[in-house]
Amino acid sequence: MAPGRTRPLLASVLAVSLGATLPVTTRTAHAAAAGCQVSYTVSSQWQGGFGASVAVTNLGDPITGWTLRWSFGAGQTVGQAWNATVTQSGAAVTAAGMSYNAALATGASASFGFNGTWTGSNPVPTGFTLNNVACTGSTTTTPPSTPPATTPTTAPTTTPPTGTPPVRTVRVYWLKPTDKAFDQRYPDGITSVMKEAQRFFKAQLGKTFTLNNPVVEVVGGLHDTNWYITNNCTGGDHYWCVVENGQRELQQRFGADSRWINVEEVSAEETNQSGGGGGNGWVLLSGHDADGAAGVNGPINRWYGGMVHELGHAFGLPDATSTDGTCMSASLYDYPNCTFSQSQKNGILNGPFASFLS
């Protein structure tokens, strides 16, 4: 999972990179001499970088002290690695791997995550060693399971909103540039993603947020795609240009502010500039998330997990610092197999937007 990216926005949004879609890739390897099995899942990909969660299982005799190292192809490096108690950063991570003094019993596992950068098309390690013994194997790609489909209770509208929704609700906008054709899959898909996130909050917290009727407000943008990408854009990260331009338009035209949790999905994006952001009552998403919700950009689980993650930020939660099984970490890519921890639940239920839940 990429570290959260922070940049002042109109609504002081704290952002976390979600990145482009990758299939879930699991590699299992075995080395008889060390009795090791290494498996990992690519959990995220963003601008020139990647993240992965790794689980190591000892199949041989108990190990009292051990070191796992990994290797990469040319141009690929690890910038940070972590487990529950240790975080390593910098170039030494690639050379040293991760070391552990604790015992690893027969059949026991230890997990950690890492992220880095690459050149080329294969942003995953090319091999592992455990105590200097090679773990070799093959790679398989398996899509995650899909949660039960959710059916909107009301049909999305094809026209811009004309009224003001009730306050203390979640207000969702699909902002369609002038050169983007209307496609019913987008309001339908975004509605399904929001319904699933609503169900998840209820299951985790015992309370959930209220969606409006219709769930998705289809907003005909005032500008073409290129304008949202380039207007007032002085930095290299055009993702922020897209969502800031969209957020500003929604605020000016529809009064979008802290009376609602606002979810913005703008169908504009420059190649290799994907991301995702949330915080202070806003979720800011660009073209790849809108495409994903519409079913044209990868398994739907990734978009369910991404929305839960970003809504967590909108309700006041920070990123988790490791791949820890919570949806506020890279574990969001394993959705529905991620949760909110008790401290995260408390953070939402006692946070600045707790009054939005019932």
N, C-alpha and C positions, 0 to 999 in steps of 0.2 A: 504494500500500500504506500503510495507516495505521501510524504509529509504534507500536512495541510499548507496551502498557499494563502497568504494573507495580503489583501490589497484593499485600500479604502474604496468603498462603494457608496452609492447614494443612501443605502440602508446599513452601512457599516457591516458588510457581510463577511463572515469567516468562511473561507472556501477550503474544500478538500478535493484533490483530483480523483476523478472516477476513471477517466481514460477510455480508450477505444476498446471495443469488444474483442476478447480472445476466447477461443474454445477452451474448455477445462481440460488441461493436459496433465496426465498422471504418469510418472515414470517409476517403475518398481525395479530395483536391482538387488542382487544377492552376491555376496562373496563368502564362500564356504570357510575360508581360513579365519575371517573375522566374525563370521556368524552375523553379518549385518544385512539389513534390508533398508533401502532408502526409497522413500516415495515423496513426491512433491506435486503440488498443483500450482500452475500459473494463476495468480489471483488478481492481477491487474496489469494494465499497460497504459502508459500515458506518453506525453511528448518526449520521445527519445529515451524512455526509461521503462522499467518493469518492476514488478514485485512478485514474490512467491512465498508460499508457506510450505515448510518442510517438516516432515515427521520421520524420525529415525527409530527403528525397532531393532532391538538386539535379539537375534535368534540363537546365539551361542551361549557360552559361559558368561556369568556376570562380569561386567567391566567396572573397575573402580575409578578409573580415570581415562578419559578418551578425548580425542580431537576429531572433528569432522571437517574435512576440507573439500572444496569444490574447484572445478576448473571450467574455463569458458573458452569460447573461440576468440579469434582476434577481434579486438575492439570492444569486447564485453568486459565490464568490471562491476564489482559489487561496492556500493558506497556505504551501505549500512546493513548490519545484521543484528538480530535481537532474539532473546527468548523471554521468559517471564521475569527474569531477574537481571539479565545482562544485555547491554546494548553496546555494540562496537561500531565505530564509524571511521571512514577514511580509507586510504589505499591499503593499509595493513590488513584490512578485512579479507581482501582477495588472497593475500599471501598466507595469512595465518589460519584462516578458517575460524571455526568456533570451537573453543575448548571447554570442557566440563570436568570438574573434579568429583562431582557426585557419582555414586554408583548407578549403573544402568543394568538392572536385573534382567535375567532371561525372560523374554517376552514383553519387557517394558519398553515404553516409547518416550521420546523427548521431542518437543516441537520447537521450531523457531521460524522466523521470517527474514527475508532480506529484500533489498531493492538496489537498483543500479542503473547503468546505462549500457547501450550497445550500438554497434553498427552492423548492418546486415539484417537478415530476416529471421533469426533464431534466438530470441531473447530468453534462453533457458540455459542452465549449466550443461556442459557436455560430459561431466563425470563427477563422481564423489569417491573419496577414500575415508575409511574409518580406521584410525590408528595406522595410517599409511598403507592399508590394504585396500586394493581397488574394489569398488562396488560397481558391477557392470550389469546391464540389462537392456530392456527395450522400452519404448514409449508408446502409450496408447492414448487416444483422445476420446473422451466420453462426455456428451452433453449432460448437464445436471438435470435432475428430475424436475418436472413442472408442477407447481401447485395447482389445485383445482381452479378451473377458470371461474372468473367472477362475471356476473351479468349486471350491467348498469340497470338501476331501477327506473331511470328516466333517460330518454333519448337525448344525446348531446344536440345542441343547437348549431345551425350552420350560419347564423348571423351574429354580429357583434352584440354584446350585452347592452340592454337599454335601461335596465333598472339597477338599483344598488342592493346587493345581497345582504342578508342579515350580518351584523357584526359578530365577532368572535367565532367565525367559521373559517374554513379553509377555502380560499378562492383560487381557482385554477384557470390559467390562461394558455391557450395555444395561439401564439403570435405568428401569423402567416404573412411573410413578405408579399409584396404585390406580384412578384413573378413566381410564386409558389401556388400551384393549383390546389384547390380544395380537394381533400381526400378524406372520406368518412372514417377510414381506418385510424386516423390520428385522434380525433375526439373520442372515438370508441376505445382505442387502445389506452390513451391517457386516463380515461375514466376507469378502465379495468385496473390499471396500476394504482390509482388512488384508492379504489375500493379495497384492493388487497392490502395496501398500507393501513387503511382504516381498520380492517379486520385484525391485522397484526398488532396494532396499538391496543386494541380491545383485549386480545388474548394475553398480551404481556402486562398491561397496566391495570386491567379491569375497567378502564375508561378509554374513550377515544374521542377524536375530533368529529365535527359535523361538516359534511360536504354540502355544497349548494345545489340548487336545482335550476338549470342543469349543472352537472358536475363541472363540465368544461365550458368556459366562455371562449368561443372562437372569435379571435380578434383579427380582422383584416388590417395588416400593418400599413403604415403610411409610406413605406419605402421599399425598395427592392433589396434582394439578398446582399448585394455588394455594399449597400449603404450601411446595413447593420454590422458588417464585418469591418468596414474602413472608417466610418464617421468618427471624428475626434480620436483616432487611434494612432498614438505616437509610440507605443511600445511594441515589442515583438510578439506578445501574446494576444492574438486576435480573439481568443475565447472571451476575454474580459470585455473587449469592445462590443461583441455581440450582446452579451447579457446586460451590460451597463446601458447600451442604447435601448434595448428592449425594456429594461426596468424603468428607465426615464420616461419612455413613451407611455407605459402602463400607469405610472404615477400621474402624469399630466392629463391623460385622457379619461382615466377611470377612477382617479383618487386612491389608487392602491397604496395603503399605508398600514400602520400597526393596528388598525381596527380588525384586520384579518391576518391569518397566515397566508401569504401570497406565494403561489407556485407558478413560476414562469417557464414555459418551454417555447423557445424561439427556433423556428425552422430555418436557421442560417448557421453556417459554420465553414471556416476555412479548413482545407485539408491539413491534417496533422495538428489541429488546434483544439482538440476536444478536451472537455473537462466537466466539472460539476461543482457547484457551490451551494452552501446553505448557512444560515445564521440570522439572528435578530429578526425572526419572523418571515424570512424569505427563503425560497428554494429557487436557484437560478440555473437553468439547464438550457443547453443549445441543441443543435440539430441532431446529433447522434442519439440523444436521449429521446427526442420526439420520434425519430425513426424506429428506435428500439421498442418504444411503447406501441407503435403501429405494427410491429411484427416484421419489419424489414431490415433489422440490424441485430441479429444474434438472439440467443435463447432468452425468453421473457424473464426467467429467474433473475438475470443480471439487472434488469430494469426494475423489478420488484425490490430487490435488495438495495439498489441504488437510491430509490425513492425513500425507503425506510431510513437509510443512512442520512440522506440530506434533510428529511423531516426531523430526524433527531437533532441535527444542527440547528434547524429553524426553531425547535423548542428549547434550545440552549445547551445541548451536549457538545463537548469537544470530541476530537478523534481519539480512539483508543490507540495506544502506542505500539501495539503488536497485533499479530494475527491471533486473537485471543478467544474466538468463538462468538464474539458479540458483533452485531451489525454495524457498530461504530468503528470497526476495524476492517481489514481486507477480507474478513470472514463474510462480508456482505455478498461476495461472489459465490458463496456456498448456499445462499438463500434457497429454500426456507430453513436451512440448518444453521441459523444464527439467532441470537437472542439479544435482549437487553439485560445487562447485569443488574443486580439489586441497586448498586450505586447509581447506575444510569437511570433506572426507574425512578429512584428518589429525586434525581436531578430534574427529570421532566415533571414529576408530580409536584415538586416544590419550586419549580423554576418560574421565570418571568411570564411564561405563556400557559401556566397550569390552568388558568381560568377558561381556556379554550377546550378543555376536556370535560366530558360528562359521561 
